[in-house]
Amino acid sequence: MKKLLDDLVFHFGFDSGEKYIQSMFHHHLLMFTVSVSLVSATIETLFGLKVITLTAFILMLTFELFTGIVASRVRGNRISSRKFSRFGFKLFTWLVFLFILNVFKNQYAESLILSELFNWLHSSIVIYVSLEYLISILENLDTITGTDNSMLTKALRRRVKSVLGEDNERES
């Protein structure tokens, strides 16, 4: 059997069946790939987000923190360590919300209505937070650059408020 494998893989440029197997499974990368897979699976199971999505979410919150600090300096406000702790607390809070909604969605997987309700809530939280932080980043960039791109920022904020029904509440 070994001779047959060696002859077969030789036609594809491998010296032996053993060399072919070694090219398939890079043992020096195995610990890295297994670790990344475990982290990815755990994140998706806990938060209901792909690793790349959670990474982008955290990067956006971090970028908002960074632009907020720079904008504060441009405005002449003092920077305190409290901003960092607030950032961590807000990130923790959003992750807890996502975790809870994902657990409920999975808990009620047999019930299409409840599962979809929690799936919708989960997606809505991700979209809402993303839009709020995007608007905050744009406002910070306006302050940093000294330009007034508030038309875009105001249009986004107006759209978010209209979707949430906040415009109607203020009018009544």
PyMOL commands that set and color helices and strands:
alter all, ss='L'
color gray80, all
select helices_A, chain A and resi 2-10+17-24+27-47+51-75+82-107+112-145+150-164+166-171
alter helices_A, ss='H'
color red, helices_A
deselect
rebuild
show_as cartoon
